């Protein structure tokens, strides 16, 4: 078992631990039985995760006389909506859930973001724990307290910062994923290496075959290292006022591509395209060396990320970028790679270079 501590000791102590192990179910059940996070568990899943993990967990908790409530939403990005947010709140109210209870977000990034927003809003906030079951959610979205839903004009435009009380990442859950879902998580994995750890990036290059096979020890190392990188960034900047923006490498372009695609492309896939595009643009601007661009692209090639071409409307993507949450004083704040393991926050990056690379891809 690996434990990564997220230390957030500002005005309030919002610190918590991330447990990474082959299986985390026994630890999760024990903690819930001891009422470490709240009294009655509200388990929120999507329909797929409910069949795989949720029903079994609820049966175990019911056998422990915890009176769990299971709430299920349709699978897919469409569930990350204000309508589904409202439906879950109403379901909890009808079931008599109080501020002394606890939300258990069991699933991928959509479930985690939606459940966290529900937990932070219901009766002005009750505790929640993250039990991520996808690679993307284990390495990224379950850590750091960014919870949100989408609105028609953009991704994650309605949300808050609301930290979980604990995160439980079980590697065995990754075996239930389709290859496309694994690839989506790998987009965020590569991002962590590019922004903060050259050695980790080269590790991904060297172990690409083991990654494709989801070898347990390799995946535990990958999940733990990504959590360590993100925990360190979040510790220094909990609410994205400064350095935390580096976690958005590939995201400004990627979110716009994701929205333009009507969410037909996965989040991690779009982040990978975003990294390809901003990496090439940074290279064209003389900021990112040929050697380092080659390393970034080789790692993504070996992991099967953002290969080939993509169909997007360049003008529409550029317009969506200008509505990004990170726009400051009318300028798009870009995260630009300088070398593998180091990026820079820039508000004056030449956007015409991004548009040119979008056209190429």
Backbone torsions as a table, in degrees:
resi	resn	phi	psi	omega
1	UNK	NA	139.8	176.7
2	UNK	-118.0	133.4	177.4
3	UNK	-118.2	125.9	176.9
4	UNK	-112.5	124.2	-179.2
5	UNK	-93.8	130.6	173.5
6	UNK	-102.7	105.1	-174.7
7	UNK	-95.2	113.9	-178.6
8	UNK	-131.1	86.6	-175.3
9	UNK	-115.8	72.8	176.6
10	UNK	-96.9	-129.3	176.7
11	UNK	-61.4	-33.3	175.1
12	UNK	-127.2	151.0	177.6
13	UNK	-85.7	101.7	179.1
14	UNK	-103.0	22.2	-177.0
15	UNK	-67.4	152.0	176.6
16	UNK	-159.1	167.5	-179.3
17	UNK	-109.7	146.8	172.1
18	UNK	-107.7	120.6	177.4
19	UNK	-99.3	122.8	178.6
20	UNK	-118.2	120.7	-179.4
21	UNK	-156.0	170.2	176.8
22	UNK	-57.1	-47.9	176.0
23	UNK	-132.4	140.9	-179.5
24	UNK	-122.2	4.2	-172.3
25	UNK	-64.1	-41.8	-178.9
26	UNK	-64.1	-42.9	179.5
27	UNK	-63.7	-42.4	179.4
28	UNK	-62.3	-49.2	-178.9
29	UNK	-61.5	-43.2	179.4
30	UNK	-60.3	-44.8	-179.6
31	UNK	-64.4	-39.4	178.8
32	UNK	-68.5	-37.8	178.3
33	UNK	-66.2	-30.5	177.9
34	UNK	-83.8	2.1	179.3
35	UNK	55.7	40.6	-179.1
36	UNK	-67.9	-26.7	-175.0
37	UNK	-118.5	-14.5	-178.8
38	UNK	164.0	176.2	-174.6
39	UNK	-84.7	-73.4	-174.1
40	UNK	-94.0	123.7	-179.0
41	UNK	-79.8	132.8	171.9
42	UNK	-108.2	103.9	-176.8
43	UNK	-90.9	118.9	179.5
44	UNK	-110.4	124.8	-178.8
45	UNK	-134.0	168.5	162.0
46	UNK	-95.1	175.5	-173.6
47	UNK	-61.9	-36.9	179.8
48	UNK	-69.5	-47.2	-178.3
49	UNK	-67.6	-31.7	177.0
50	UNK	-59.3	-46.1	-179.9
51	UNK	-66.7	-38.5	-175.9
52	UNK	-76.5	-43.1	-171.0
53	UNK	-133.1	-34.6	-168.6
54	UNK	-65.9	-49.0	-177.5
55	UNK	-61.0	-42.1	179.3
56	UNK	-62.9	-44.2	179.5
57	UNK	-61.7	-44.4	-179.5
58	UNK	-63.7	-38.6	177.7
59	UNK	-63.6	-41.3	178.1
60	UNK	-63.4	-45.3	-178.6
61	UNK	-66.8	-37.0	177.1
62	UNK	-63.8	-36.9	177.4
63	UNK	-66.0	-19.3	177.4
64	UNK	-95.1	10.3	179.0
65	UNK	60.1	38.9	178.8
66	UNK	-95.8	-7.2	179.0
67	UNK	53.0	57.0	-177.6
68	UNK	-70.2	153.3	173.4
69	UNK	-112.8	126.4	177.6
70	UNK	-105.4	122.1	176.2
71	UNK	-118.9	130.3	-174.3
72	UNK	-122.2	139.3	177.6
73	UNK	-121.0	158.7	176.1
74	UNK	-61.5	148.3	177.9
75	UNK	-73.2	143.0	175.7
76	UNK	118.9	161.2	-177.5
77	UNK	-59.8	-25.8	-178.5
78	UNK	-62.3	-23.2	179.6
79	UNK	-74.1	-14.6	179.4
80	UNK	-84.8	66.7	-171.5
81	UNK	-134.9	163.6	177.3
82	UNK	-65.2	-33.1	178.1
83	UNK	-63.6	-44.8	-180.0
84	UNK	-71.1	-35.8	174.5
85	UNK	-56.4	-47.9	179.8
86	UNK	-64.1	-40.8	-179.0
87	UNK	-62.7	-40.8	179.3
88	UNK	-67.8	-41.7	176.8
89	UNK	-58.4	-44.5	-179.9
90	UNK	-65.6	-38.4	177.6
91	UNK	-63.1	-39.4	178.2
92	UNK	-68.5	-39.6	179.0
93	UNK	-63.7	-44.8	-179.8
94	UNK	-63.1	-30.5	-179.4
95	UNK	-85.0	-2.3	178.1
96	UNK	77.6	26.3	178.3
97	UNK	-67.4	138.8	-178.5
98	UNK	-119.4	177.2	179.5
99	UNK	-70.8	-9.5	178.0
100	UNK	-87.8	-2.5	-178.0
101	UNK	-95.1	-177.0	-174.2
102	UNK	-140.3	136.9	175.1
103	UNK	-91.0	131.8	176.0
104	UNK	-112.3	108.8	-179.7
105	UNK	-87.0	104.2	-175.1
106	UNK	-112.1	101.0	-178.3
107	UNK	158.4	-156.0	-178.8
108	UNK	-90.3	-161.0	-174.5
109	UNK	-63.5	-37.0	179.3
110	UNK	-62.0	-49.0	179.9
111	UNK	-63.4	-42.0	-179.1
112	UNK	-64.6	-46.5	180.0
113	UNK	-64.2	-44.8	-179.0
114	UNK	-66.5	-46.1	-178.5
115	UNK	-64.9	-39.6	178.9
116	UNK	-65.0	-38.3	177.9
117	UNK	-67.7	-38.3	175.4
118	UNK	-62.7	-48.1	-178.6
119	UNK	-61.5	-40.8	-179.1
120	UNK	-70.7	-21.0	-175.2
121	UNK	-100.9	-32.7	-174.4
122	UNK	-65.1	122.2	-178.3
123	UNK	49.9	35.0	-179.5
124	UNK	64.7	21.2	169.6
125	UNK	122.1	123.3	167.7
126	UNK	-132.9	163.5	-174.9
127	UNK	-64.3	150.8	170.8
128	UNK	-145.6	154.2	175.8
129	UNK	-123.6	148.7	179.9
130	UNK	-102.1	129.8	172.6
131	UNK	-124.1	78.4	-174.6
132	UNK	-71.3	135.5	-177.2
133	UNK	-116.3	1.1	174.8
134	UNK	-115.3	159.1	179.4
135	UNK	-63.6	-42.3	-179.2
136	UNK	-59.1	-45.0	-178.3
137	UNK	-72.1	-32.4	179.8
138	UNK	-68.6	-39.0	-175.7
139	UNK	-91.0	-13.4	-171.8
140	UNK	-141.3	-70.5	-164.5
141	UNK	-70.2	-21.7	-180.0
142	UNK	-80.9	-9.9	-174.6
143	UNK	-113.0	129.2	172.5
144	UNK	113.9	-13.8	170.8
145	UNK	81.4	13.3	174.6
146	UNK	-86.3	113.4	-179.0
147	UNK	-125.4	145.0	-171.9
148	UNK	-172.2	168.6	167.4
149	UNK	-127.2	165.8	179.1
150	UNK	-93.0	157.2	167.9
151	UNK	-122.7	163.6	-174.4
152	UNK	-52.8	-31.6	-176.3
153	UNK	-83.9	-10.6	-177.2
154	UNK	-180.0	163.2	-176.1
155	UNK	-87.1	132.5	174.5
156	UNK	63.2	31.7	-178.5
157	UNK	-81.2	-12.5	-177.6
158	UNK	-126.2	106.3	-176.2
159	UNK	-175.9	-162.4	-175.8
160	UNK	-160.6	174.0	168.3
161	UNK	-98.0	118.5	-178.1
162	UNK	-147.8	109.2	-171.1
163	UNK	-80.0	141.6	172.9
164	UNK	-72.3	166.4	174.9
165	UNK	-88.3	-19.3	178.0
166	UNK	-168.3	157.4	174.6
167	UNK	-129.2	133.3	179.5
168	UNK	-122.4	109.9	-176.8
169	UNK	-110.6	107.0	179.6
170	UNK	-98.5	118.0	-175.9
171	UNK	-63.7	-31.7	-177.7
172	UNK	-60.4	-26.2	-179.7
173	UNK	-65.0	-23.8	-177.7
174	UNK	-66.0	-22.8	179.9
175	UNK	-68.9	-13.7	179.1
176	UNK	-86.2	-5.7	-171.5
177	UNK	-86.4	146.8	168.6
178	UNK	-74.1	159.3	-177.4
179	UNK	-58.4	-35.5	-179.6
180	UNK	-64.0	-36.3	179.1
181	UNK	-71.4	-37.6	175.7
182	UNK	-62.5	-44.7	179.4
183	UNK	-60.4	-37.4	178.5
184	UNK	-60.6	-42.7	177.4
185	UNK	-66.6	-35.3	-178.8
186	UNK	-65.6	-27.8	174.6
187	UNK	-57.9	-43.6	178.0
188	UNK	-72.2	-32.8	177.7
189	UNK	-60.7	-49.4	179.6
190	UNK	-60.5	-40.1	178.8
191	UNK	-54.9	-44.6	-178.8
192	UNK	-60.0	-40.2	178.4
193	UNK	-66.5	-44.3	-177.3
194	UNK	-63.4	-38.4	-175.2
195	UNK	-81.1	-20.2	-168.6
196	UNK	-145.5	-13.1	-169.6
197	UNK	-152.8	98.1	179.3
198	UNK	-62.7	-42.5	-179.1
199	UNK	-60.0	-41.0	179.0
200	UNK	-66.0	-38.5	177.4
201	UNK	-61.2	-43.7	178.8
202	UNK	-68.6	-31.4	175.0
203	UNK	-61.4	-41.8	177.9
204	UNK	-62.6	-40.4	178.6
205	UNK	-62.4	-45.5	-177.2
206	UNK	-70.5	-27.3	-172.8
207	UNK	-114.5	24.4	-176.3
208	UNK	-58.3	-40.3	-179.3
209	UNK	-64.5	-41.4	178.1
210	UNK	-66.5	-33.5	176.6
211	UNK	-63.7	-45.2	178.8
212	UNK	-60.7	-31.3	178.8
213	UNK	-85.9	-2.7	-178.4
214	UNK	54.4	41.5	177.8
215	UNK	-59.2	131.5	-167.8
216	UNK	-57.6	-50.1	-176.1
217	UNK	-66.8	-37.9	177.6
218	UNK	-64.2	-45.0	-178.3
219	UNK	-68.7	-35.5	176.1
220	UNK	-62.7	-41.0	177.7
221	UNK	-64.3	-43.5	-178.2
222	UNK	-63.4	-48.6	-179.2
223	UNK	-63.0	-45.4	-178.9
224	UNK	-62.6	-44.3	-177.2
225	UNK	-66.7	-40.5	176.9
226	UNK	-62.2	-41.7	178.5
227	UNK	-64.4	-37.9	177.6
228	UNK	-63.1	-44.6	-180.0
229	UNK	-62.6	-47.8	-177.9
230	UNK	-68.1	-39.4	179.3
231	UNK	-60.2	-39.8	179.1
232	UNK	-65.0	-40.8	179.1
233	UNK	-67.6	-45.6	-178.5
234	UNK	-65.1	-36.0	177.8
235	UNK	-59.3	-37.8	-178.5
236	UNK	-81.3	-20.4	-174.7
237	UNK	-156.8	84.7	-173.2
238	UNK	-64.5	-36.9	-170.5
239	UNK	-117.2	30.9	170.5
240	UNK	59.2	45.2	176.1
241	UNK	-91.6	-13.2	-177.0
242	UNK	-155.3	-102.7	-170.2
243	UNK	-63.4	-25.2	-178.7
244	UNK	-60.3	-19.5	179.8
245	UNK	-60.9	-22.1	-178.8
246	UNK	-63.5	-21.8	177.5
247	UNK	-67.2	-10.9	-179.8
248	UNK	-91.6	13.4	177.4
249	UNK	-56.3	126.5	-178.6
250	UNK	83.6	-11.0	-171.8
251	UNK	-83.9	-35.3	-177.7
252	UNK	-61.6	-48.4	174.7
253	UNK	-70.0	-41.9	-176.4
254	UNK	-62.3	-44.3	178.6
255	UNK	-61.7	-40.1	179.6
256	UNK	-65.5	-40.6	176.2
257	UNK	-63.5	-42.8	-179.1
258	UNK	-60.3	-46.2	178.9
259	UNK	-65.8	-43.2	-180.0
260	UNK	-62.4	-28.8	-180.0
261	UNK	-81.7	-2.9	-175.5
262	UNK	68.2	27.4	-178.9
263	UNK	63.0	23.7	174.2
264	UNK	-76.1	-20.0	174.4
265	UNK	-100.5	145.9	-179.6
266	UNK	-73.6	160.8	-178.6
267	UNK	-59.9	-50.9	-177.6
268	UNK	-63.8	-33.7	176.3
269	UNK	-61.9	-42.9	-179.7
270	UNK	-70.1	-36.2	175.3
271	UNK	-62.1	-41.0	178.3
272	UNK	-62.2	-43.6	175.8
273	UNK	-61.3	-40.2	179.0
274	UNK	-60.7	-40.9	178.7
275	UNK	-67.5	-40.5	176.9
276	UNK	-58.3	-45.6	-173.7
277	UNK	-71.2	-49.2	-178.2
278	UNK	-70.8	-30.6	175.6
279	UNK	-63.7	-45.1	178.8
280	UNK	-66.2	-38.8	178.8
281	UNK	-66.1	-40.3	178.3
282	UNK	-65.6	-35.9	176.6
283	UNK	-65.5	-42.1	178.5
284	UNK	-63.7	-29.6	179.1
285	UNK	-83.7	-0.9	179.6
286	UNK	79.3	19.6	-176.2
287	UNK	-102.4	-20.0	-172.8
288	UNK	-130.8	118.7	-170.4
289	UNK	-66.6	159.0	176.2
290	UNK	-58.6	-41.4	-178.2
291	UNK	-64.1	-44.5	-177.7
292	UNK	-72.0	-36.0	175.0
293	UNK	-62.4	-39.0	179.5
294	UNK	-64.4	-39.6	178.3
295	UNK	-64.0	-48.1	179.8
296	UNK	-56.8	-49.0	-176.0
297	UNK	-70.2	-32.2	178.8
298	UNK	-67.5	-41.8	177.9
299	UNK	-60.6	-45.1	179.9
300	UNK	-67.3	-35.9	175.8
301	UNK	-60.6	-47.3	-176.7
302	UNK	-66.5	-28.9	179.1
303	UNK	-92.1	-1.6	177.2
304	UNK	74.0	34.8	-175.5
305	UNK	-104.5	129.2	173.6
306	UNK	50.4	52.8	178.6
307	UNK	-100.1	153.1	-179.6
308	UNK	85.7	-135.1	-178.8
309	UNK	-130.2	171.4	-176.6
310	UNK	-137.3	142.8	179.2
311	UNK	-100.5	107.5	178.2
312	UNK	-140.4	160.8	173.2
313	UNK	-94.7	106.0	-174.9
314	UNK	-57.3	-45.6	-179.3
315	UNK	-61.6	-41.0	-179.9
316	UNK	-67.2	-41.2	178.6
317	UNK	-63.2	-44.6	179.5
318	UNK	-63.2	-39.0	178.0
319	UNK	-65.1	-40.2	178.5
320	UNK	-66.0	-36.6	177.7
321	UNK	-60.0	-34.7	-178.8
322	UNK	-71.5	-13.5	175.3
323	UNK	-99.7	6.6	-176.8
324	UNK	-61.0	149.4	-179.6
325	UNK	-61.9	-21.7	-176.8
326	UNK	-90.6	5.1	175.7
327	UNK	-65.6	131.7	-178.2
328	UNK	-131.4	124.1	-179.7
329	UNK	53.5	38.3	177.6
330	UNK	80.1	0.2	-178.4
331	UNK	-109.5	139.2	178.2
332	UNK	-79.2	121.5	178.3
333	UNK	-83.9	115.4	-177.7
334	UNK	-106.8	145.6	172.2
335	UNK	-99.6	114.9	-169.0
336	UNK	-115.4	128.1	179.3
337	UNK	-72.7	136.1	174.4
338	UNK	-106.6	-34.8	171.0
339	UNK	-162.6	167.7	-179.6
340	UNK	-64.4	118.8	-177.3
341	UNK	102.0	1.1	-178.5
342	UNK	-150.3	128.9	176.4
343	UNK	-129.4	165.3	-178.5
344	UNK	-127.7	141.7	175.5
345	UNK	-87.5	118.8	-175.1
346	UNK	-129.7	135.1	177.6
347	UNK	-105.4	1.2	-177.1
348	UNK	-128.2	27.4	179.6
349	UNK	-69.3	135.4	-177.0
350	UNK	-66.0	110.0	-174.7
351	UNK	-68.0	-23.5	180.0
352	UNK	-64.5	-26.9	177.2
353	UNK	-70.1	-36.6	177.4
354	UNK	-66.4	-45.3	179.4
355	UNK	-59.7	-39.3	179.5
356	UNK	-64.4	-42.0	179.4
357	UNK	-69.8	-35.9	174.8
358	UNK	-58.4	-43.9	179.0
359	UNK	-61.9	-39.1	-179.1
360	UNK	-64.2	-42.7	-176.7
361	UNK	-77.8	NA	NA
